[in-house]
Amino acid sequence: MKEMWKKTIVPAVSVIAICILFLAGHSMQSVKHVELEGMITVAHRGASGFAPENTQAAFQKGLELGADFLECDVQLTKDNELILIHDLHVDRTTDGQGRVRDYTLEELKRLDAGTSFHPSFAGETLITLDELLRDFYGKIGILIEVKNPAINKGIEEKIVELLEDYPDRKSIIVQSFDVNALKRIHELNKDIQLGVLINGSFIPMSTKYIDELASFATFINFNVTSLDKRTVDEIRKRDCKVLVWSKKDKRLIQKAILYGADGVITDFSRWPVDQEVYMEIE
């Protein structure tokens, strides 16, 4: 994976330069270049500020914008297919109603997943994890979030079965808030890289708990508001990496750099279209 990141450092640096728009303050100053070598950029549900989340259009936009990884959310359909959607229900992001788990894949494919974002995306459909991997594997990293494993029984086995079709998994990470689901995946295949999403209630983290997570996970990831320097340092001592997320917190980039995080997960929703990049100075 390190080789892959090196190849993407140039676009990643320009991406982060644009993200500096998030820094808080009052006066405006032009920014031509920002040195953030090695920082990983992750397109949250694809470039979900520009296109409907978890759709082909959003993932393609994330690739075009130079992200290092595409993040997606995976659940099971009624007929046990791996579908990419965040919510338990389809109501918010499609023209359907009801629980994802009550739809077959064929029925989900009939839903419009684009119009609620913008009429220009009318007809955009939900896609499967298999379709995402077929189209983007080898072009960009894939960060897969396992959603609601307690409801989606057997989802761990389905994910492992699919990923085993891809012998080089250095550019694939599976993450979840559910530690037991991640441990199950680790039992099934120890070569799959895992990331633990940390609930704020677990902060501050004891060194014992960090040791437990580091025994099977490569990444330990936080909402930026929960991040502290001591925890990052302890995680890095165990040869693990830290990604932070928060699509609304203006301190995201600043705090990630200050505390030594390895990367940021962003929906890219605040990137300006023009090439002149500005940040606000306190």
N, C-alpha and C positions, 0 to 999 in steps of 0.2 A: 504493500500500500504506500510505503514511503516514496517509492519511485513514481507512483501515480501522482502524489501530492507535488513532487518536484516539477513534474510536467505542467501542473496547473497553477504554479505560483504566480506567473505573470498575470493571467486573467484574474486570479484570486485577489492580487494586490489592487488591481483596478476596481474590482467589485467592492472591497473593503473601503477604498477611498471614497466611493460613492456613499457607502453606508455611514460615513462620518457625519452625514446630515443629521443623524440622531443626537449628536452631542448637544447638551443643554446650554442656554445662555441668551444673550440679547443682541450683540452686535454681529455683523456679517463680515467674513473674511474669505477671500478666494483661496482654495487649496488645490495645488497642482499635482502633488504626489505624496503618498503616505507609505512609509516603510513598515510593513507588517509581514515579513517573510515567515512562511510556515503556518500562518493562521488558516484554519480550515473553514470554508464557507459552505453552509448547508441550506438549500432551498426548501423552506418549510411547506410541505404539501405541494411541492413544485414552487414555481414563482407565483404564489397564490395572491400576490398583490396585483398581478397583471392578467391572470387567467383563472378560471374556476378551479378551486383546489382539488388535488388528487385526480386530475384529468390529464389526458395526453397533451393538451394545449399548455397546461401549467408546467408539466415536466419538460416539454420541448423548450419553453421559455427559460426555464432554469438552466438548461444546457447552453442556450444561446447567450445568457448573461454571464457565463463563466463560473458558475458554482462548481465546487468540488464534489458535492453529493446532492442527490435528490432525496428528500424525506417523504415518506408516504405512510398511510395508516391502513392496516389490513384487518379485515374481519371475515367471518364465514357466512356464506349464503345459506339458504334453506337446504340446498343440495350440496353443501359442503365444498363450495369453490371459494378460493381466496380473492375477495373483492376489495378494492381500494376505496375506502370511505371512512371518515372520522367519527361521525355520530352514530349512536345506536339506532337512530331513526333517519329516514331518508328525507324528511320534510324540509330541512333547512337548505340543503344543497341541490335538491332535484324537484321535479313537479309531482313527485309521488307522496304518499303518506304511509306511515307505519314503520315497523321495525325492519331493519336490514335483514335480520335472521328469518323473517317471514316471507322473503322473496327468493325465488330461484334466480340463478344467474341470468337466464333468458329473460325473466321479468324485469330484473334490474337494468339489463341492457336496453330495454325499451324506454326507460326514463330519460328525460331531458335534464342533464346535469350542468347546463351552461347558461340558460336564460336567466336564472336567478342572480347570476353574477353580472351579466350584461347581455342584452338582446343580440349582440354581434356573435355570441357564442352559442346561439340556439342550436340544438341538435347534438351538442357535445355529450358524450356518453361516459358512464363509469367504465373503468377498465380493471382487469385482473392483475394480480401480482405477476403472473406468468407473462402477460402482455407487456408490462413495464420492463421486466428483465429482458425479454426478447428484443425490445426496441432500444434499450439504453445500456445494457450490460456491455462493458468494454469501452464505453464512451465517457462514462461518468460514474462516480460511486453511488451506491444505493443504500439508504438508511431506512430500514423497515421497522415501523412501530407496531407491536402486537397490541391490539385493542381488546379489552374485555374478555380475557381468556376464560373467566368463570362462566360466561355465557356461551362463548365460542369453544365448546368442548372439542379437544383434539386438534386445535389450531396449531399447536407446537409441532406435532407430527407432520401436518400438511406442509408447513413452512420448510422443515428440514428435508422432507422428501423432494420438494421443488428445488431447494438450493443445492442438493447433492447432484443435480444435473449440471452444475457449474463448478468444474474442478478447481478453478482459480477464484477463491472467494476473498481475496485480499481487499477488494473494493466493495465488499458487502458487510453491513453491520445490522444486527437485529437488536432492537431496544424495546423496553417496556417498563412501566411502573410496577408490574407484577414480577417480583423476584422469583417466585416459585415457577412461573412460566419460563423464565430465562434459565433457571437451574435445570428444568426439564429439557430444554433445547440443548444445554451443555451436556447432559447425560446422553442424549441421542447422537450428538456430533460435536466433539470438542474442538473441531477446526473452525467452527462458525464464530466469528467475532460478535461479542455481546456488549450492549450498553444498558446500564441501569439508569432509569429516570428517577430522580430523587424527589419524593414528596416533601414539601416544606416542613411537615411535622417531624421529620427525621433529623432536622437541623437543631443544634449542632450534632455532628456525627462523631461517634466515639472511634478511636483507632481500632478497636476490636471489630466494629461493624465495617469499617473500611477494609480491614483485612479479609473479612468474609466475602465482601463484594469483589475484591481484587483477586480472589481465588478462582473466579470463573469469568469475570468481566474485563474487557479491555478499556471500556469507556464508562465513566460515572458522570452523569449529566444533570445540570441544575437549571432551574429558573434563575435568571441573573439576580433577582432580588434576594435569593437565599444564599448566594455565594459569599464565601469568606476566604481570605488568603491562607489561613492555617489549613483549612480543609483541602484546598487546591494543592498546597505543598505536600500534605500527607499522601494524597492520591498520587501525585507525581513521583514520590519516593518509591512507590510500589509499581512503577513502570506502567501506570495507567494514564489515560488521557481524560480531559475534561472539556465537554461542549456546554455552552450556555444558550438558553433561548429566552426570548421575550420580544414579541413583535411590536409591542407598544412602548416599552421602557426606553426613554431617550438616552439612558446611561449605558445601554447594552455594550457598545463597542468600547467605550472608555473603561468601564469596569472589567470587561473581559481581558483587556490588555494589562491593566493595572495588577490584576490578580494572577496573571499568567495562564489563563485558559488557553486551550489548544484551538478552539474554534467557536463559531457562532451559528445558530440556527435562526434564520430570518425569512419572513415572507416577502422581502424585497419591496414592500408596498410603498416605501417612501423614496425610492430612487428617482431622481430627476431624469427627464428624457434627454435634455441637452448635455453636452460634454463638460460644461463649466460646473465644477463641483464646489459647493459652499458648505462651511460649517459655522455654527454659532459659537462665539467665544464668550465665556462668562465675564 
